[in-house]
Amino acid sequence: MSRSGTLLKLASRMLRERTMDPACFKVAWGPHRWRLAVNLKDQRGRFLASHGFSQPSLMRLWKELEQICKPTILLDVGANYGEFGMGTGYPTARDIFLVEGNRSLHEFLQKTKSRHPQAGKIHLIHALASDGLNSGTEGELFVNSRWSGTSTAAGPTDSEAWESQRVPMTSVDEILGEVDASDSLLFKIDVEGFEGKVLQGMRKALEMKRCMGLIEFNHQNLKQAGTDPGEVFKGLQAKGDIYLITEQGDSLRSSIRRVNEVFDIPDGKEDILFISRELTQELGDLGNDSKA
């Protein structure tokens, strides 16, 4: 959509929601209403302000996963403006972690946190989540100044306008610390190819008995980050079951297909669902086998 078209939709949304603040969009959870803050100088921020959730079908699935998992810990790695981490509420959550490396987004994340009904449980972390080998040092994040959602630690792949930022490095296991055997984890990882590194740094988290997560899986981007897609897949498969998100249905069972090999995941940008084996056994058969 053109810039003028986006601005028209933004004006229409402001009239509909009776707000004078264009740099936000309204979300709801039960009786609660609040607004996610965005940067209108960022094309992705303008898109969110005018359209709402960028992936509404995936957000609906995310909310269903929350009801199934009943997480005591919520983790959003590559939070961007916090659509997933703060775009709804989590009634069973003790801690809600949002990890975002782009420092320019944190003022907007802070604004949204201050409006969220569970603000006291939300932890905003400015860091690059990685394998933990370089924790305590700084890594390089390439920020796309035009569309913040494609910022990456894997290195720029085109001629877009990139800005280099030095960002503290950590790992998910370090962020979560010691977890109780009764804890349950719901997570989302979308870091433009750095997913393999993040997963290497959350080995303990993936061993939790009740664990579910959405992961972006892009063969080319993973290779750009120096990770083998096949090894990333095997590492996940050793901990639980993997499903491809088809987004064709209106429920979890009709929206996923179980995959057994990395080549069952098409090239390009795909989303996969990880479920710990104990939780899979509890839920029963969820999706058709990719080889069926």
N, C-alpha and C positions, 0 to 999 in steps of 0.2 A: 504494500500500500504506500502511496506517495505521502510526503510530509504533510501536504494540505489535507489529504484524506484523513490522516491520523489526527490532525488538529481538529477537524470537523467532528470526528468521533469523540474526541476528548471534550469538546464543548457540549456535545449532546449528553455525554455521561455526567458532566457537571450539573447540567440542568435537571437531569433525571434524579440524581442523588442529592440535589439541593446543597451543593458545596461550592465554596469559592476557592478551594484549594485544588489546583489541577495536578499537583505533584503527589498524588496518592490514589489508591483505589480501595473501595470498601469490601471488607470480608465479614463473615458472620460465623458464629459458633453458638448454637443454642440461642439464649437470650442476648448474648454479647455481640456487639458491633464495634469494629475498629477499622482503621485505615492503614494500609501498607504504604510507607513513604518511598518515593522514587526520585531519581534525578532526571529532570526533563531535558538536560543537555545530552543525555545518553539515549540513543535510539531505542534500546531495549526498555529503558525507563518510560519513554513516551508510549511505547507499545503497551506496556502494562497499564499505564494510566488510562489509556483509551479503550483497551480491550478486556482488562482483567487478567485472570490467570492465562499464562502463555500456553499451557498444556492442560486444558480443562478435563479431558478424559483421563489423563494420568493422575490429576489431582483427585478425581472421584475414586480412582483405584487406591490411591494413597490413603484416603479417608476410610475405605473399606479395610485396608491392611491394619490401620490403627485399631479398628473395632475388633479384628481377629487377634492381633498380637497383644493388645492392652499393655503397651510399653510402659515400663517404669523409667526407661531411658530413651530419649529421642535424640537422634543425631542427624544433622544436615551438613554434609561436607560439600563445599562449593555452593554456599547458601545464596550468593548473589543478593537479591533484595529480600530474601526470606520468604518466598512464596510457600515453600513446603514447611519450613521450620516454624513460621509464625503466621501462616495463612489459614490456620484452623487452631483448635484447641486439643489438648491431650489430657483427659480427665484422670488417667492413672499415672501420669508422668511425675517423677520426683525431680528429674533434671532434663532440661532441653538445651542441647548444645548446637550452636550454629558456628561453623568454621568457614571463614572467608578470608582469602589472602589479599584481595584488592582493598587497600586502605581507604580509597575514596568512597567506598560503599558504606563504611561503618557509621558515618553520621546519619545515614538514612536507616540503617538497621537499629541504631540507638533510638531514633524517633519512633519506629514501629514498636520496639520493645516497650517503650514508656506507655504505649497505648494498649498493649496486649493484656488480657485479663489474667495471664499467668506470668507476668513480668518478673516476679520474684524467683521463678524457677528457670529463667532463661539465662544462658551464659553465651555471650558473644566473644568469639575467639579470633583474633587477627593472627593467622598463621597459615603456613603451607603444611597440610597433613601429608606425610610421606612414610617411608619404611622405618623410620626411627634411627637409622644409622647416622644421620647428620643432625639430630636434635641438639638444640643449643646453638646452632650456627644459623646462617641466613641462606636462603635459596633465592633464585631469580624467578619472578613472575612477570610474564609478558601480558600487559593489560591492553585490551583493544579499546581505544578511546571512543570508537564509534558505536560498538555494540558490546557492552561489558560481559555478556554471557559467553563470549568465546575467548575470554582471557585464559591463559594457560601457562603452566610451568613446563610444558613439553616443548616449548619453542614455537615461534610464529611459523605458519605454513604458507602465508600469502603476502600480498603487498599492502595489507590494511595498515592503519595508523596504530603502531604499537608503542607502548611506553614500558620501560623496564623498571620494576620495583624490587627492592631487596626486602624479603619477608622472613620472619622467624620460622624455623622448621620444627615440627613436632610429629607425633604419631597419634592415632586414635587410641591405642592402648594407654599411652601416657595421659591423654585427655580424660579418659574414663576412670583411670586408676583401678582400685580394687572394686570388683562388683560382687554382689551377693548371689548365691546360687538360685535365689528366688527371683532375681531380676530378669526382665525381658527387654529386648532391644529392637527398636525399629529405626532403620537408617536409610539415608539417600546419599548416593555419591555421584556427582556430576562435575567432573573437573577436566574435561576436554583432553582426555588421553592419559591423565595422571592417575587414573583409577587403579591400575596395577600396583603402583607405589603405595597408594593409600591402603589397599588391601593387605599388602605385605606388613604394614604397620598396625594391623588390627587382628592379628592371629588369635589373641586371647578373646577378643570380643566375638569373633566368629565361632568360638567354641561354646558360647552361651547356649543353653538348652532351648530357650525361646528367643529366636532371632530371625528377623525378616528384613530384607532390604532391597531397594531399587538401585540399580547400578547402570550407568550409561556404558555401553560396550561398543566401541568403534575400533575395528581392526587397525585401520591406518593410523589413528591417533595414538593407540597403544604402542604401535611400533615406533612412532615419532618420539615417544617418551623413553624408548629403549627397553620396552618390555615385550615379551612374546605373548600374543593373545592366547595361544594354546596353553602356556604355563599359567597364565592368569585363570583360565577356565579350569584347569586341573586343580589349582589351589583351592578354588571355590568348591569344586566337586568333592574334594576330600573332606569338606566340612558339612556339606548339605546338598540339597537338590536345587537345580537351576531351571528356570522357566523363561521363555521368551514372551514379552508383552506384545500381544497382537493388536490390542485396542479395538477389537471387533465386537466385543460384547458389552453388556451393561452390568456385569458382575465379574468377580474374580475368576470363577471357573470358566466363564465364557470368553475371558480376555487373555488367557495365557495358554502356552503349549510347552510341555516339558521338553528340554533339549539334553542330549546325552554326549554330544561331541561339539567341539568348538566350531566346526564347519556347518553345524545346524543353525548357527547365528549368521544371518546374511551380512555381507559387507555393507558398510555405511553406518549411520548413526542409529543404534538400536538400544532399547532398554530391556534389561533382564531383571528377573526377580530371584533372589536367593532366599531359601527357607531352610532353617536347621532341620536335621533329620527327625529329631524328636517332635518338633512342631508339625512336620509333614505327616508323621504317623498319627498325630492327634487329629489333624484335619482330614485325613483320608485322601483319596484320589482327587487331584486338583485340576489337571490338564492333560489333554491327549499327548501321548508320547510322540516325539517328532518323527519316529520311524514307523509309527503305527499305520 
